Amino acid sequence: MTMSKSMPATEREMLVIKLGGSILYSLSPQFFESMAEMMKKYNAVIVHGGGPEITNMLEKLNIETTFINGQRKTTEPVLEIAEMVLKGKVNSYLTNQLNSHGMKAVGLCGYDAHLLEAVLIDEESLGLVGEIEDVQNDLLTGMTSAGYLPVIAPLALTKEGTKVNVNADLAAASIAKAAGAGKLLYVTDVPGVLQDGEMISEATAEEINQLIGTGVISGGMIPKVKSALSVLSPSLKEVMIVGGQQAFFQDGNILGTKITEKGAVAAS
């Protein structure tokens, strides 16, 4: 199969892409070109974050924000700002960028058509923060089968209709599971996990933990790979760390570090 031809959308494998808020505004033209080329072979759903933008806006408006075990405590004022930033600013920006590179991106958030339903995790300590309980996959399947690219802001509704903030990594994992995606891609500011300047092409969960222990994986990469490890499951067997500042799809292959529960061998 040559990548100059597009596979019919109804025959493509599904994958989910998670874009962190810290990388969104530095995605390169090569990244978007790779996305457009990749979508000739795969159907895709994008889930994006926006934490840095939310924090900046909260600081500008002097609204207090705290983090508990890595989760932002979400009061009603904080949720209002999160909704404004995620749905109004970040989602619109990203959708426009994708469309300008030839894709048919459609901006959504979890409120739309009850796409993401959640339950509150711990209202007393975390406020309006939820975890995904149900995904209306029919909407996503219908859109991707028709050649559209859903771009989802990580907000959700409870069954009672309460709006909640959700962790973008876990929202992406829930969507990947519901959609039967074979791959979940985490887009970062580096092309993958690096060892002595060389990218590790594949690694098991055990090997990733060893690399953390020896200091090969450090700093901001640690939470990225830990997020990847946390979402591996019998239905989602492969997570990849890919770069957002260079091409990540060439000759029909996704370039990055593939992380699996077991069975893969780290590249030397």
C-alpha positions as CSV (number, residue, x, y, z in Angstrom):
1,M,0.0,0.0,0.0
2,T,1.4,3.4,-1.0
3,M,0.7,6.3,1.3
4,S,-0.2,8.5,-1.7
5,K,-3.6,6.7,-1.7
6,S,-6.2,7.0,1.0
7,M,-7.7,3.8,2.5
8,P,-11.5,4.0,2.8
9,A,-12.4,5.4,6.2
10,T,-14.7,2.4,7.0
11,E,-11.6,0.1,6.7
12,R,-9.1,2.0,8.8
13,E,-7.8,1.1,12.2
14,M,-8.7,3.5,15.0
15,L,-6.2,5.3,17.1
16,V,-6.4,8.0,19.8
17,I,-4.0,10.9,20.2
18,K,-3.5,12.8,23.4
19,L,-2.1,16.3,23.1
20,G,-0.8,17.9,26.3
21,G,-1.4,21.5,27.0
22,S,2.3,22.2,27.2
23,I,2.9,21.1,23.6
24,L,-0.2,22.5,21.9
25,Y,1.2,25.8,20.8
26,S,4.5,24.5,19.6
27,L,3.3,21.8,17.3
28,S,5.4,22.0,14.1
29,P,4.2,22.1,10.5
30,Q,5.8,18.7,10.1
31,F,3.6,17.3,12.9
32,F,0.4,18.5,11.1
33,E,1.7,17.1,7.8
34,S,2.3,13.8,9.5
35,M,-1.2,13.9,10.9
36,A,-2.7,14.5,7.5
37,E,-0.7,11.6,6.0
38,M,-1.4,9.3,8.9
39,M,-5.2,9.8,8.4
40,K,-5.0,8.1,5.0
41,K,-4.3,4.9,6.9
42,Y,-5.9,5.4,10.3
43,N,-9.1,6.9,11.8
44,A,-8.2,9.1,14.7
45,V,-9.7,10.9,17.7
46,I,-7.7,13.7,19.4
47,V,-8.1,14.5,23.1
48,H,-6.3,17.6,24.3
49,G,-5.3,19.1,27.6
50,G,-4.8,22.8,28.5
51,G,-3.5,22.9,32.1
52,P,-0.9,25.7,31.6
53,E,-3.5,27.9,29.9
54,I,-6.0,27.3,32.7
55,T,-3.4,28.1,35.3
56,N,-2.4,31.4,33.5
57,M,-6.0,32.5,33.3
58,L,-6.7,31.7,36.9
59,E,-3.7,33.7,37.9
60,K,-4.8,36.7,35.8
61,L,-8.2,36.6,37.4
62,N,-6.8,36.0,40.9
63,I,-8.8,32.7,41.3
64,E,-7.2,30.4,43.8
65,T,-6.2,26.9,42.5
66,T,-4.6,24.0,44.3
67,F,-3.5,20.5,43.3
68,I,-4.1,17.3,45.2
69,N,-2.1,14.3,44.1
70,G,-1.5,15.8,40.7
71,Q,-5.2,16.7,40.2
72,R,-6.4,20.3,40.1
73,K,-9.1,20.9,42.7
74,T,-12.0,22.2,40.7
75,T,-14.4,24.6,42.3
76,E,-17.2,26.1,40.4
77,P,-15.2,29.3,39.5
78,V,-12.3,27.1,38.4
79,L,-14.6,24.9,36.3
80,E,-16.0,28.0,34.6
81,I,-12.4,29.1,33.6
82,A,-11.5,25.5,32.6
83,E,-14.5,25.4,30.3
84,M,-13.8,28.8,28.8
85,V,-10.1,27.9,28.1
86,L,-10.5,24.3,27.0
87,K,-13.7,24.6,25.0
88,G,-13.5,28.2,23.9
89,K,-9.8,28.8,23.3
90,V,-7.7,25.7,23.1
91,N,-10.2,23.5,21.2
92,S,-10.9,26.2,18.7
93,Y,-7.2,26.9,18.1
94,L,-6.3,23.2,17.6
95,T,-9.3,22.5,15.4
96,N,-8.5,25.4,13.2
97,Q,-4.8,24.3,12.9
98,L,-5.8,20.8,11.8
99,N,-8.3,22.1,9.3
100,S,-5.8,24.5,7.8
101,H,-3.6,21.4,7.1
102,G,-6.3,19.7,5.1
103,M,-8.0,17.6,7.7
104,K,-11.8,17.6,8.5
105,A,-11.5,18.4,12.3
106,V,-14.6,18.9,14.4
107,G,-14.3,20.5,17.9
108,L,-16.2,18.8,20.6
109,C,-16.2,18.6,24.4
110,G,-17.6,15.8,26.6
111,Y,-20.8,17.7,27.2
112,D,-21.8,17.4,23.5
113,A,-24.4,14.7,23.0
114,H,-23.4,13.3,26.4
115,L,-20.2,12.1,24.7
116,L,-18.4,11.6,28.0
117,E,-20.3,10.6,31.2
118,A,-18.4,10.7,34.5
119,V,-18.8,10.2,38.2
120,L,-17.3,12.5,40.8
121,I,-14.1,11.1,42.2
122,D,-14.1,12.8,45.6
123,E,-16.2,16.0,45.7
124,E,-15.1,16.9,49.2
125,S,-11.3,17.0,48.4
126,L,-11.2,17.5,44.6
127,G,-14.5,19.3,43.9
128,L,-15.9,19.0,40.4
129,V,-13.4,16.4,39.1
130,G,-14.7,13.2,37.5
131,E,-13.6,10.0,36.0
132,I,-15.1,8.7,32.8
133,E,-17.8,6.0,33.3
134,D,-19.2,5.9,29.8
135,V,-18.3,7.0,26.3
136,Q,-21.0,7.5,23.6
137,N,-18.8,5.7,21.0
138,D,-21.5,5.7,18.3
139,L,-20.9,9.5,17.8
140,L,-17.2,9.0,17.4
141,T,-17.6,6.0,15.1
142,G,-20.0,7.8,12.9
143,M,-17.8,10.8,12.6
144,T,-14.6,8.9,11.9
145,S,-16.2,6.5,9.5
146,A,-17.3,9.6,7.5
147,G,-13.7,10.9,7.4
148,Y,-14.0,13.5,10.2
149,L,-11.5,14.0,13.0
150,P,-13.1,14.6,16.4
151,V,-11.1,16.9,18.6
152,I,-12.3,16.6,22.2
153,A,-11.9,18.9,25.2
154,P,-11.7,16.8,28.5
155,L,-14.9,17.9,30.1
156,A,-17.8,15.6,31.0
157,L,-21.3,15.4,32.5
158,T,-22.5,13.2,35.4
159,K,-25.8,11.3,35.0
160,E,-27.4,14.1,37.0
161,G,-26.1,16.7,34.5
162,T,-23.3,18.2,36.6
163,K,-20.4,19.5,34.6
164,V,-17.0,18.1,35.6
165,N,-13.3,18.5,34.7
166,V,-11.5,15.2,33.8
167,N,-7.9,14.2,33.5
168,A,-7.1,14.4,29.7
169,D,-4.8,11.3,29.9
170,L,-7.5,9.2,31.5
171,A,-10.2,10.6,29.2
172,A,-8.0,9.6,26.2
173,A,-7.6,6.1,27.6
174,S,-11.3,5.7,28.2
175,I,-12.1,6.8,24.7
176,A,-9.4,4.5,23.3
177,K,-11.0,1.6,25.2
178,A,-14.5,2.4,24.1
179,A,-13.5,2.9,20.5
180,G,-11.5,-0.3,20.4
181,A,-8.4,1.6,19.4
182,G,-5.3,-0.4,18.8
183,K,-3.0,2.5,19.7
184,L,-2.9,5.5,22.0
185,L,-0.4,8.2,21.2
186,Y,1.0,10.7,23.7
187,V,2.4,13.7,21.9
188,T,5.3,15.3,23.7
189,D,8.1,17.8,23.1
190,V,10.6,15.0,22.3
191,P,10.4,12.3,19.6
192,G,10.3,9.5,22.2
193,V,12.1,8.1,25.2
194,L,15.8,8.8,24.7
195,Q,18.8,6.9,26.0
196,D,22.3,8.3,25.4
197,G,20.7,10.6,22.8
198,E,19.2,7.7,20.9
199,M,15.5,7.0,20.8
200,I,14.3,3.7,22.3
201,S,11.9,2.2,19.8
202,E,10.2,-0.3,22.0
203,A,10.1,-1.0,25.8
204,T,8.0,-3.1,28.2
205,A,6.5,-1.6,31.3
206,E,9.2,-3.3,33.4
207,E,11.9,-1.8,31.2
208,I,10.4,1.7,31.5
209,N,10.4,1.4,35.3
210,Q,14.0,0.3,35.2
211,L,14.9,3.3,33.0
212,I,13.2,5.6,35.6
213,G,15.1,3.9,38.4
214,T,18.5,4.4,36.7
215,G,17.7,8.0,35.8
216,V,17.6,7.5,32.0
217,I,14.0,8.7,32.1
218,S,13.9,11.9,34.2
219,G,12.2,15.2,34.7
220,G,9.0,15.9,32.7
221,M,9.2,12.6,30.9
222,I,8.5,10.6,34.1
223,P,4.8,11.7,34.4
224,K,4.4,11.1,30.6
225,V,5.6,7.5,30.7
226,K,3.8,6.8,34.0
227,S,0.5,8.0,32.4
228,A,1.3,5.7,29.5
229,L,1.9,2.8,31.8
230,S,-1.3,3.5,33.8
231,V,-3.6,3.1,30.8
232,L,-2.2,-0.2,29.4
233,S,-4.8,-2.9,29.6
234,P,-5.9,-6.1,27.9
235,S,-7.9,-4.0,25.5
236,L,-5.2,-1.3,25.0
237,K,-2.0,-3.1,24.6
238,E,0.2,-0.4,23.1
239,V,0.9,3.2,24.0
240,M,3.4,5.3,22.0
241,I,5.3,8.5,23.0
242,V,5.8,10.6,19.8
243,G,7.1,14.0,19.1
244,G,5.0,17.1,18.3
245,Q,7.9,19.1,16.9
246,Q,8.9,16.9,14.0
247,A,7.4,14.4,11.6
248,F,6.2,11.3,13.4
249,F,4.7,9.3,10.5
250,Q,6.8,8.1,7.6
251,D,6.4,5.4,5.0
252,G,3.3,4.1,6.7
253,N,4.9,3.8,10.2
254,I,4.5,5.8,13.4
255,L,7.8,6.9,14.8
256,G,8.3,7.1,18.5
257,T,8.7,4.8,21.6
258,K,6.2,2.0,21.8
259,I,5.4,0.9,25.3
260,T,3.7,-2.4,26.0
261,E,2.9,-4.4,29.1
262,K,5.3,-7.2,28.1
263,G,6.8,-8.9,25.1
264,A,8.6,-6.0,23.6
265,V,12.4,-5.5,23.8
266,A,14.0,-2.2,24.3
267,A,16.2,-1.1,21.5
268,S,19.9,-0.9,22.2
